[in-house]
Structures are given as C-alpha cells and as structure tokens.
Amino acid sequence: MRMDDMAASGPQKTITARKAGLVSCGGCGTLAPLGQHRCDRCEATLHSRRPDAEQRVWAWLVAGIILYIPANLYPMLVTRTFGQVQEGTIIGGAIELIEYGAWFVAFVVIFASVVIPVAKFVAIAALILGVRNGSRLSAHRRMQLYEVTEFIGRWSMIDVFVVAILTALVQLGFIASINPGPAAVCFALSVVFTMLSAQSFDPRLIWDSIEEHRARGRT
C-alpha cells in the first residue's frame, strides 16, 4: 500500500504537536505548551493554526482574480514611435509575436501570463475547497500541489519585468519610447495578491480535514 493511501485510509500512527499538547512558534519554531499565548524566545503570538486562514485565502484570491480581468483587457505597453501611439495587451502582444515568427517567445508569454495565473487560481481554490468539502486527491498530493503553487507564483512576474526593462531602455524622446500601461499595475497586483493567498493557506488544515471527515464517517 502506498504512503498516501495509508494516510487517507489507514491507521494513524503519528502524533501531532496539537495532540501532544504543544504549539509551534511561527517565528522561531520553538515548541510551547498549548494554550500559551506568547513565545518565550521571540515573544511572537502563538497559534496552533493560522487564525482566519480560510477567510484570508479567499479574500486575497478574489482580489487577485478581480485585478486579473483588467490586466488582460487594458494595454500592458504603450509604445510611441515618431508621435504615433500603439497600445498592446498581453494576448495581443503574443499574437503579434506569432505573426513575426517568434513562436517560443509567444509561448513563454502566454504560459507565464495566462496559463500559470489561471492554474494558480484553480489550485488555490481547489485546496481551500478540499479542506471544507473533502477532495479526491490524497493529502500528500494536495501538499505537493500547495508547494508547487507557492513556488511557481513568483514566476508570473515575467511580464512585469519585461515591461520594466523595456521602459528603462527605450526612452528616445520623439523617436521612440515605451511606457507601462494600466494593465501592468493590475497584473503586478494580481500576482502579489495571489502569492499572499497561497502564503495565507495553512497546509496543516489538509491533515485536520482528513481527521474531521474520518470522524464524521464513524458517527
């Protein structure tokens, strides 16, 4: 039997800090008796689980989704060449790259700006819904999904980095200039809010939900 199958259906052979009457400090990692409010070492507030974790996850996630919509509707770059202004959205820029034959660059733009953000939205929502309603995925698979989501979040900033570099390099006055569009701010905030949403999620809730659903099945 696989380890994740044992975790989902087999006997519980491990003991958690909470069951042992202990709480771990989120700042320095020191163990303290459950019920103690402040850490003796760093004086941080002690919580067995992150307070209001689900509400925080949903709040940051919804904010990220809302800002992601104008990030795709408004122009990411505003280019001025000899007085003529040209605006380009994320998808529009990828299409232009394909027309110029830059398939690989277009793929990177679409993957980093569309696939990854949407996948993060779905993954975070799946994790928090799995805590509330249960999931077909094992606890180990959900932990892996959480770790991948938290790690890959920062790479969605590639568009913002490109805009910042182009804005700094291409400033030739009337001849040519590139400035960030309103979508750049929306996209950057969407990425930041999604990262905060992933960081607000308490992965220990995954294991708590398994115990709760197992207890409900026995009653």
N, C-alpha and C positions, 0 to 999 in steps of 0.2 A: 504494500500500500504506500502511496506517495505521501510525503510530509504534509502537503497542502490538503490532501483528502483526510488525513488524520486530524488536522487542525479543525476541519469543518465538521467531522462526524465522530471522531474517535474520542477516547477519554482524555480529560485534561490532566496532564502530568506536571505542568508548570504552575508556578505561583507568582502572581503579580505583586508589585510593590503595594498596591492598594489592599490586596488580601492579606499581605504581611503586616498591615498597619503602618505603612511608610508612605512618604510622598517625596518625590524628587524635585529639587530646585531647578527651575528652568534657566537660571543664570549660571550657576557654578556646578550643578549636578549633585550637590550634597544631599544625602538622604536625611529626612527628619521624620519624627513621629506624625502620623496622620492626625490632622486637627490643629497642628501648629501653623500659625499664620505668617510668620516671618522666618527667613533663613538665618541661622546663627552665624554663617560665614559672611554672606554678602548683603544680608538684610533685605533681600528681594521678597515680594509677596509669594507665598506658596499656594499652588493649586494642584490638586490631583489630576484634573483635566482643565484644559484651557477654557476659561469662562466664556459662555455665549459663542462657542466655536461655530455652530451651525449658522447662527444669525449673521456672524461676521463673514463667513464664507459666502452666503447668499448675497449679502449687501455689496461686497466687493465684486462678485461675479456679475450681478445685474448691472452695476455701474460700468464694468468693462464691456459688457455686451452693448449697452446703450451707446457708449462712445465709439464702439467699433463700426456702427452703422454710418455716421457721418465721415468716419475715416476712409470709407470706401466710396462715398458719394461726392465728397469735396476734393479739390485738387491737392495732390501731395507736393507738386513742384510748380512754381510759377517762373517760366523762362521768358526773358526779354531779349530779343535779338534785333538790333537796329530799330528800336522803337516798337516792334511787334511783340505782342504778348501771347504766349501759348501756355495753357494750363493742362496738366496731366494727372489723372487719377492713378491709383495703383494698378487696376486692371487695364486701363488704357495704356499705361506705360509698358505693361507686359505684352500687350498686343502689338505695340509698335516695335518692341524688341524682336518679336517673332517675325514681323514683316521685314525687319532688317537682317534676318537670318541668325540672330543671337538666341538660339533655342535654349542653350544651357543657362544663360543669364535670366531669361524669361522664366525658366523652370524654377530657379532659385528664388526669384521674386515672388512667384505665385505660391511656392511651398512655404516660404518664410512669412509671407504677409496674409495668406488666405488659409492654407491647409493647417499650419501649426496653431494659429489663434482659434480657429473653429474647433480643432481637435482638443485644445485646452478647455474651451467652454464645455464641450461634451464630457470630457474626462472628469472635470471637477464636479459637474452636475451629477454624473453617474456615481462618483464617490460619496457625495453627501446624501443622495437618494438611497444608495445602498445601505448607509448607516441607518436611515429612517425606516426603509421598507424591505431591507434584505437584498441580496444580489446573487445571481447565478455564479459569479466569479468567486473563487476561493479567497480567503483572507490574504494569502501570500500573493496571489495575482493582483489583488487590489492594492497591496502595499507596493508592488512593483510599478503599477500604474501611477500611484501617487509620487513615487520617487522620480519616474521619468517626467511626469508633468512639471514637478518643481524644478528639475534640472534644465529642461528644454525651454522654459519660459523666457529666459533672458535672450535667447537667440532670435526671438521675434523682433528685436530692436534693429535688425539689419537694415531695414528701410530707413529708419530714423538716422542711423549712422551714415548711410549713403547721402541722404539729404543734407546732413550737417557738413560732410566733406565737400560736396558739390557747392554748397552755399559759401564755404570758406575759400574755395579755389577759383570759382568762376564769378568774379566781380570785376568786369571790364568796362563799367560805365555804360555808355550808349551802345557800344558794340555788342556786348553780351553780358547778362547777369542772371543768376539763378537764386531764387529766394524760396524758403519753405512756404507751402500753402497751409490753409487751416486744417487739412487732413493730417498733417504731420503732428500737430499738437494732440489731436484727438486720438491718433494711433498710439502715440507715446503714452498717453494717459491710460488708454485701454490696456496696453501691455503691463503697465505698472499696477493697475487695479487687479488684473488677472493674477499677477505674481503675488500680490497681497492676499488674494483669495486663496491661492494654493498654500501660502505660508500660514494662513489662519486656520487651515484644516488640521485637526488633531488626529493623527493616524491611529492613536490608541482607541479611538471611537470605533474603528473597524472591529477590533477584538471584543470590545464591550458589546457591540451589536450582535455578534455571534452568540455570546453568552446569554444575552437577553432573549434572542429568538429561540435558543435551545431551551431556556427556562420556560418560555411560553408553550413550547411543544410538549413539555412534560405535564403541564397543568391542563 
